[in-house]
Amino acid sequence: MKCPNCGASNSEGANYCSHCGKDMAPRAIEPADVKQRRCVECGRSISWDAFVCAYCGHDYRARSKPGTEGYLVTGAVLTIVAGILSILLLTIVVGQAGDLSNEGTTLVTISAMCSILGVIGGLAALMRRWFPLAVLGAVCAIFGPAFFFAIPGLVLIVTSASRFKDFERPPEVPPYRP
């Protein structure tokens, strides 16, 4: 059977598409030489590369652990706070120090740029877009004076990678069966 939604091949009599999980109407018979496995929910034979059981709708795609929904938002907010707080601290330091040496000016400039990238990376994480930019921003925020906010922000953003809209999972390898 071909799925009317995505066109993936499914077993005869399937109620749900094994690729996209949408309801199906019967179409054509699938070839008999396709590798099969048993569904862990209903025990029926399904294609070895099925993402969703065609009979009971059990979803085999990876899900985030319950209770981790807020990790990405928390990491993004911590990264933004680190960037903004670093910019404020650098402004205070420059205002108090007055005239800095060339090395001091260079260090403050680099730290300020890293802090700005931290804010941009935190905003990218809040939008759940541009995973590499979010990680880069969190890493850069570590080089600001408020690094103690940026370190947990980086960890939370990296561990929430699958929540990004543009994150691509590597292809799943089926289990070996002799």
N, C-alpha and C positions, 0 to 999 in steps of 0.2 A: 504494500500500500504506500502511496505517496502522500505526504502531508500537504493539504491545500494551502497551508500557511507558509512553510519554509521549503517544501519540496523534498524533504529527507525521506529515505526509505524506511518503512516500518513493517512489523509482522502483520500477517493477515488477521483481521478481527481486532486490531488495536483500537482502543478507545481514546488514547492520548498519543501525541507524537513523541517518539523516543528522543528527539533532538530539542524541540522547543517547548514541549509540554502542552500544546494546544489540543482541544478536542478535534477529532477527525471524523470524516465521513468515509466509508469504505470506497477504495479506488481500485488498485491493481494488486496482484499477488507478488510477494517478494521472492526472489530466487532462494532455492533450498540450500545453497552452498555457503550461506552467511554464517559466521561463527556466532554461537549462542552462549548465554549464561542464564542463571536463575535469579529472579528478582528476590531480594531479601525480605520484601514485605509480603507478596502474594505467592511466591514460589513458581510463577510461570516463566517460561522460556522467553528471554528477550535478547536482542542483539548485544554483542559484547561491548560495543561502543555507544550504547544508549545512554543519554543523559537523564531521561525520565522513563519510568516503566510505562509501557503502552497500555497496560491493563488496569493498574491501580493508581497510576499517577505518582508513584514514589520518585522523588527528585534525588538524583545521585550527584548533582553539582555541589561543590564545596560551599558550606555556609559558615559564617562567622560564629564564634562561640556566643551563646546568649550572655547578655550583660556587657558586651564590648562595644555596643553601638555608639557610646559617647567618647570612645578613645580618640577618634580622629578629631572631633571638635575640640576636645580638651588639649590635644597636642597642637592644634592650629592656634588656639587662644594663647597657650603658653609661649609659642614662637612669636606671635604678634606682641605679646606683653614684653618678652625679652628684647625685641627690636625697638619698641617705643621707649622702654625704660633705658636701654643703652643709649639711644639718641639723647634723651633728657640728661642722663649722667654725663655724657660727653659734652653737652652744651654747658653744663655747670662747671665741669673741669676746665674747659677752654675759657669760660668767663672768669673763673677765679685765677687761673694761671696767667692770663694776659698774653704776653709774647712768648711763644713756644719756639724751641730750636727746630731746625729742619727735620731732625729725627722725630721729635715730638709731634710736629705737624703731620708728618707722614703717617705715624702710628694712629693719630686721631682720625685722619682721613680714611685710612683703611678700615678702622673699626666702625666708623660712621657708615661707610658703604656696605659693610657686612651687616650692620644693623638694619639698613634700608632693605637689603635683600631678604633679611629675616622677616620683615613685615610683609614683603611681597610673597614670600614662600608660605607664610601663615595664611594669607588671603587665598592663595591657590589651594591650600589644604581645606579651608572652609568651603570653597566652591566645589571641592572634590574633583578637581581638574588638574592636569599637568603635574602628575606625581613627581617626575624628576625635578621640576622647579620647586615644589614644596620641600623635597628633601634637601636640595641645594640651599634654599633659604634657611631651613632649620640648622644646617651645618654652619652656614655663615653666621647665624645669630650666636653661635657658641663663641665667636671671636669678639663679641662685645662685652662690656662690663657686666651685663646682666645675664651671663652665661648660665647661671644656675636655674633659670627658667627654660633656657633653650635646650638643655640636655634631655630632660624628660619629654619636652615637646618633640624632639627628634625621634626618640624611642617610640612614642605613641604614634607619630605619623608613619614611621617605617612599618610598625606592626599592623597598621590599618591599611596597608597598600591595596588590598582587594576591594576596599570601599570606594576607590577612585573610579570615576566613570570611564576613564581612558586606560585603566590598568588591564593588561592582557595576561591571562593565565597561560602558562606553558601547556602544550597538549598533554592530555592524560595518557599514560601508558597502561594498557590493560594488564591485569595480573597474569603471571606465567602459569599455564596449566599444561602439564605433560600429557 
